[in-house]
């Protein structure tokens, strides 16, 4: 606990993904007080043409009550 899943368009390097994971890890440690060993982070790349069907509708519209940061689109 916690497990974070980041869904984004393809195109970032492995180095960028690792840096993102490091910063999210630090934010979790500082903000909710968890230990680094309990954090897991996954990156799922979703092509733009699939975003609406696989991310926007089920994860954003379908779970809007769970969103703590809503998109501006």
VMD Tcl script that builds the backbone (N, CA, C; Angstrom):
set m [mol new atoms 219]
animate dup $m
set s [atomselect $m all]
$s set {name element resname resid chain x y z} {
  {N N UNK 1 A 0.848 -1.167 0.000}
  {CA C UNK 1 A 0.000 0.000 0.000}
  {C C UNK 1 A 0.885 1.218 0.000}
  {N N UNK 2 A 0.725 2.127 -0.838}
  {CA C UNK 2 A -0.220 2.213 -1.936}
  {C C UNK 2 A 0.349 1.671 -3.253}
  {N N UNK 3 A -0.562 1.393 -4.180}
  {CA C UNK 3 A -0.198 1.017 -5.543}
  {C C UNK 3 A -0.744 2.106 -6.457}
  {N N UNK 4 A 0.113 2.690 -7.265}
  {CA C UNK 4 A -0.261 3.788 -8.154}
  {C C UNK 4 A -0.148 3.305 -9.592}
  {N N UNK 5 A -1.186 3.570 -10.380}
  {CA C UNK 5 A -1.167 3.242 -11.804}
  {C C UNK 5 A -1.248 4.551 -12.578}
  {N N UNK 6 A -0.275 4.764 -13.434}
  {CA C UNK 6 A -0.225 5.962 -14.260}
  {C C UNK 6 A -0.536 5.537 -15.691}
  {N N UNK 7 A -1.590 6.113 -16.252}
  {CA C UNK 7 A -1.952 5.827 -17.630}
  {C C UNK 7 A -1.644 7.074 -18.439}
  {N N UNK 8 A -0.882 6.895 -19.508}
  {CA C UNK 8 A -0.501 8.037 -20.326}
  {C C UNK 8 A -0.217 7.594 -21.750}
  {N N UNK 9 A -0.168 8.578 -22.633}
  {CA C UNK 9 A 0.166 8.296 -24.027}
  {C C UNK 9 A 1.583 7.729 -24.109}
  {N N UNK 10 A 1.853 6.905 -25.088}
  {CA C UNK 10 A 3.218 6.408 -25.309}
  {C C UNK 10 A 4.161 7.546 -25.703}
  {N N UNK 11 A 5.451 7.295 -25.539}
  {CA C UNK 11 A 6.440 8.254 -26.025}
  {C C UNK 11 A 7.448 8.712 -24.998}
  {N N UNK 12 A 7.230 8.386 -23.737}
  {CA C UNK 12 A 8.213 8.768 -22.715}
  {C C UNK 12 A 9.298 7.705 -22.645}
  {N N UNK 13 A 10.486 8.140 -22.296}
  {CA C UNK 13 A 11.594 7.199 -22.162}
  {C C UNK 13 A 11.493 6.458 -20.835}
  {N N UNK 14 A 12.220 5.365 -20.742}
  {CA C UNK 14 A 12.271 4.624 -19.485}
  {C C UNK 14 A 12.847 5.506 -18.380}
  {N N UNK 15 A 13.815 6.325 -18.729}
  {CA C UNK 15 A 14.409 7.248 -17.753}
  {C C UNK 15 A 13.363 8.229 -17.226}
  {N N UNK 16 A 12.523 8.758 -18.088}
  {CA C UNK 16 A 11.461 9.675 -17.653}
  {C C UNK 16 A 10.477 8.967 -16.732}
  {N N UNK 17 A 10.111 7.743 -17.072}
  {CA C UNK 17 A 9.182 6.975 -16.238}
  {C C UNK 17 A 9.787 6.695 -14.867}
  {N N UNK 18 A 11.051 6.358 -14.829}
  {CA C UNK 18 A 11.709 6.092 -13.546}
  {C C UNK 18 A 11.811 7.351 -12.700}
  {N N UNK 19 A 12.109 8.484 -13.330}
  {CA C UNK 19 A 12.178 9.742 -12.590}
  {C C UNK 19 A 10.793 10.101 -12.036}
  {N N UNK 20 A 9.758 9.899 -12.839}
  {CA C UNK 20 A 8.397 10.138 -12.379}
  {C C UNK 20 A 8.066 9.255 -11.178}
  {N N UNK 21 A 8.419 7.986 -11.269}
  {CA C UNK 21 A 8.170 7.053 -10.164}
  {C C UNK 21 A 8.912 7.480 -8.900}
  {N N UNK 22 A 10.137 7.949 -9.047}
  {CA C UNK 22 A 10.910 8.420 -7.889}
  {C C UNK 22 A 10.221 9.604 -7.225}
  {N N UNK 23 A 9.731 10.544 -8.029}
  {CA C UNK 23 A 9.102 11.746 -7.469}
  {C C UNK 23 A 7.753 11.419 -6.822}
  {N N UNK 24 A 7.002 10.520 -7.431}
  {CA C UNK 24 A 5.734 10.100 -6.834}
  {C C UNK 24 A 6.001 9.360 -5.531}
  {N N UNK 25 A 7.029 8.517 -5.531}
  {CA C UNK 25 A 7.402 7.799 -4.318}
  {C C UNK 25 A 7.717 8.783 -3.194}
  {N N UNK 26 A 8.516 9.785 -3.482}
  {CA C UNK 26 A 8.875 10.783 -2.462}
  {C C UNK 26 A 7.646 11.531 -1.968}
  {N N UNK 27 A 6.761 11.886 -2.895}
  {CA C UNK 27 A 5.541 12.597 -2.500}
  {C C UNK 27 A 4.676 11.743 -1.585}
  {N N UNK 28 A 4.563 10.458 -1.876}
  {CA C UNK 28 A 3.776 9.562 -1.024}
  {C C UNK 28 A 4.390 9.436 0.367}
  {N N UNK 29 A 5.695 9.278 0.415}
  {CA C UNK 29 A 6.384 9.160 1.704}
  {C C UNK 29 A 6.162 10.421 2.543}
  {N N UNK 30 A 6.343 11.583 1.909}
  {CA C UNK 30 A 6.228 12.855 2.627}
  {C C UNK 30 A 4.785 13.196 2.994}
  {N N UNK 31 A 3.838 12.828 2.141}
  {CA C UNK 31 A 2.454 13.257 2.331}
  {C C UNK 31 A 1.631 12.317 3.190}
  {N N UNK 32 A 1.768 11.007 2.970}
  {CA C UNK 32 A 0.926 10.084 3.742}
  {C C UNK 32 A 1.708 9.214 4.713}
  {N N UNK 33 A 3.023 9.391 4.728}
  {CA C UNK 33 A 3.832 8.724 5.733}
  {C C UNK 33 A 4.041 7.236 5.542}
  {N N UNK 34 A 3.916 6.762 4.326}
  {CA C UNK 34 A 4.148 5.331 4.107}
  {C C UNK 34 A 5.644 5.061 3.906}
  {N N UNK 35 A 5.999 3.814 3.969}
  {CA C UNK 35 A 7.397 3.434 3.763}
  {C C UNK 35 A 7.636 3.141 2.285}
  {N N UNK 36 A 8.835 3.432 1.819}
  {CA C UNK 36 A 9.161 3.212 0.414}
  {C C UNK 36 A 8.931 1.763 0.002}
  {N N UNK 37 A 9.239 0.828 0.879}
  {CA C UNK 37 A 9.113 -0.587 0.525}
  {C C UNK 37 A 7.667 -1.010 0.285}
  {N N UNK 38 A 6.707 -0.197 0.708}
  {CA C UNK 38 A 5.301 -0.556 0.517}
  {C C UNK 38 A 4.680 0.065 -0.731}
  {N N UNK 39 A 5.444 0.850 -1.468}
  {CA C UNK 39 A 4.931 1.561 -2.638}
  {C C UNK 39 A 5.241 0.773 -3.912}
  {N N UNK 40 A 4.223 0.647 -4.764}
  {CA C UNK 40 A 4.446 0.103 -6.102}
  {C C UNK 40 A 3.814 1.063 -7.105}
  {N N UNK 41 A 4.469 1.184 -8.259}
  {CA C UNK 41 A 4.017 2.116 -9.290}
  {C C UNK 41 A 4.099 1.421 -10.641}
  {N N UNK 42 A 3.016 1.503 -11.400}
  {CA C UNK 42 A 2.979 0.934 -12.745}
  {C C UNK 42 A 2.676 2.040 -13.752}
  {N N UNK 43 A 3.217 1.891 -14.950}
  {CA C UNK 43 A 2.923 2.809 -16.045}
  {C C UNK 43 A 2.270 1.999 -17.157}
  {N N UNK 44 A 1.095 2.428 -17.565}
  {CA C UNK 44 A 0.391 1.801 -18.668}
  {C C UNK 44 A 0.283 2.809 -19.802}
  {N N UNK 45 A 0.856 2.469 -20.931}
  {CA C UNK 45 A 0.789 3.358 -22.083}
  {C C UNK 45 A -0.471 3.047 -22.890}
  {N N UNK 46 A -1.230 4.100 -23.170}
  {CA C UNK 46 A -2.480 3.964 -23.913}
  {C C UNK 46 A -2.412 4.900 -25.116}
  {N N UNK 47 A -2.506 4.367 -26.325}
  {CA C UNK 47 A -2.466 5.227 -27.514}
  {C C UNK 47 A -3.624 6.231 -27.519}
  {N N UNK 48 A -3.403 7.413 -28.094}
  {CA C UNK 48 A -4.449 8.441 -28.105}
  {C C UNK 48 A -5.785 7.953 -28.653}
  {N N UNK 49 A -5.747 7.108 -29.665}
  {CA C UNK 49 A -6.998 6.636 -30.258}
  {C C UNK 49 A -7.775 5.696 -29.341}
  {N N UNK 50 A -7.136 5.176 -28.306}
  {CA C UNK 50 A -7.798 4.285 -27.345}
  {C C UNK 50 A -8.125 4.972 -26.018}
  {N N UNK 51 A -7.682 6.208 -25.843}
  {CA C UNK 51 A -7.827 6.901 -24.575}
  {C C UNK 51 A -9.280 7.002 -24.117}
  {N N UNK 52 A -10.146 7.423 -25.017}
  {CA C UNK 52 A -11.553 7.593 -24.650}
  {C C UNK 52 A -12.171 6.283 -24.178}
  {N N UNK 53 A -11.949 5.226 -24.911}
  {CA C UNK 53 A -12.590 3.941 -24.611}
  {C C UNK 53 A -11.999 3.256 -23.379}
  {N N UNK 54 A -10.667 3.313 -23.219}
  {CA C UNK 54 A -10.027 2.540 -22.145}
  {C C UNK 54 A -9.683 3.337 -20.894}
  {N N UNK 55 A -9.638 4.664 -21.019}
  {CA C UNK 55 A -9.278 5.475 -19.849}
  {C C UNK 55 A -10.370 6.489 -19.505}
  {N N UNK 56 A -10.677 7.382 -20.433}
  {CA C UNK 56 A -11.591 8.478 -20.116}
  {C C UNK 56 A -12.966 7.989 -19.648}
  {N N UNK 57 A -13.601 7.166 -20.429}
  {CA C UNK 57 A -14.957 6.732 -20.059}
  {C C UNK 57 A -14.968 5.857 -18.799}
  {N N UNK 58 A -14.170 4.789 -18.740}
  {CA C UNK 58 A -14.273 3.936 -17.536}
  {C C UNK 58 A -13.575 4.491 -16.298}
  {N N UNK 59 A -12.436 5.160 -16.468}
  {CA C UNK 59 A -11.636 5.568 -15.307}
  {C C UNK 59 A -11.918 6.995 -14.830}
  {N N UNK 60 A -12.327 7.864 -15.737}
  {CA C UNK 60 A -12.551 9.269 -15.365}
  {C C UNK 60 A -14.044 9.550 -15.217}
  {N N UNK 61 A -14.801 9.354 -16.289}
  {CA C UNK 61 A -16.250 9.559 -16.188}
  {C C UNK 61 A -16.897 8.530 -15.266}
  {N N UNK 62 A -16.492 7.283 -15.416}
  {CA C UNK 62 A -17.120 6.209 -14.655}
  {C C UNK 62 A -16.771 6.181 -13.181}
  {N N UNK 63 A -15.740 6.874 -12.796}
  {CA C UNK 63 A -15.328 6.893 -11.384}
  {C C UNK 63 A -15.106 8.329 -10.907}
  {N N UNK 64 A -15.912 9.240 -11.391}
  {CA C UNK 64 A -15.694 10.662 -11.090}
  {C C UNK 64 A -15.774 10.970 -9.596}
  {N N UNK 65 A -16.514 10.165 -8.843}
  {CA C UNK 65 A -16.602 10.390 -7.397}
  {C C UNK 65 A -15.273 10.121 -6.691}
  {N N UNK 66 A -14.404 9.332 -7.320}
  {CA C UNK 66 A -13.103 9.005 -6.726}
  {C C UNK 66 A -12.001 9.973 -7.119}
  {N N UNK 67 A -12.244 10.803 -8.118}
  {CA C UNK 67 A -11.199 11.703 -8.591}
  {C C UNK 67 A -10.906 12.789 -7.568}
  {N N UNK 68 A -9.653 12.996 -7.276}
  {CA C UNK 68 A -9.254 14.113 -6.421}
  {C C UNK 68 A -8.657 15.245 -7.254}
  {N N UNK 69 A -8.356 14.946 -8.499}
  {CA C UNK 69 A -7.891 15.953 -9.469}
  {C C UNK 69 A -8.555 15.604 -10.790}
  {N N UNK 70 A -9.450 16.474 -11.251}
  {CA C UNK 70 A -10.175 16.234 -12.493}
  {C C UNK 70 A -9.450 16.888 -13.664}
  {N N UNK 71 A -9.530 16.269 -14.849}
  {CA C UNK 71 A -8.880 16.853 -16.013}
  {C C UNK 71 A -9.611 18.101 -16.484}
  {N N UNK 72 A -8.914 18.936 -17.216}
  {CA C UNK 72 A -9.518 20.178 -17.706}
  {C C UNK 72 A -10.075 20.056 -19.106}
  {N N UNK 73 A -10.248 18.852 -19.592}
  {CA C UNK 73 A -10.822 18.692 -20.938}
  {C C UNK 73 A -12.215 18.140 -20.881}
}
mol reanalyze $m
mol bondsrecalc $m
mol representation Tube
mol addrep $m
